[in-house]
């Protein structure tokens, strides 16, 4: 991630793609605690850069909800948590 962040410092969506991909790998290897902050950060970057309705933002929001459910949240709790992250990121944009 440090390499990606230094190479793509002016391209936040490329960093967000790398964050999402790494978080997905961590999720798939059952490293959920490590994956969660990366996925949340990817979602925040996409929402701030592209808006909440952009397909990339929507995809990462779905990925994040799936990760939260894998961590034990109900679907309702996961959707609420994702919505809170999206709303906060949209306000900060």
C-alpha positions, 0 to 999 in steps of 0.5 A: 500500500505504501508503494501504491500511495506514493505512486498514485498520490494524485489519483485517489481512486487508484489508491482506493482500488488497491485498498479494496483489492487488498481488503478483499484478499484479507477477507477471503483469507479470514483476516477480517479485522485487518480488512475492515479499515482498508475497505472502509477507507476505500469506500470513503475515497470513492464517495469523496472522489466520485460520489455515492451513486458512482458504480465504483462507490456502490460496488465497494459499499456492497463489498464493505457490507459483506465484510461487516456481515462476515464479521458478525453484523446482521444485514440490517446492521451492516447496511446501517453502518455502510450508510453512515460511512457514506453519509460522513464521506459525502459531507466531507467531500 
